[in-house]
């Protein structure tokens, strides 16, 4: 019985680390995309026209009144 309790405790400890590490890594990636202006298009079938539309929309959003 004690072995399963120890294993459960270890599993919970690893899960907590995982639940912190994944969002932290996503935050780092998203911040890097935000600072360098990378645009993510999740649809692999999206064409160049849609990509250009998204890039222009992001530029307008970032530039605000200066666009």
Protein Blocks (a to p, Z undefined) as FASTA:
>chain_A
ZZmmmmmmmmmmmmmmmmmmmmmmmmmmmmmmmmnopacdfblkbcfklmmmmmmmmmmm
mnmmmZZ
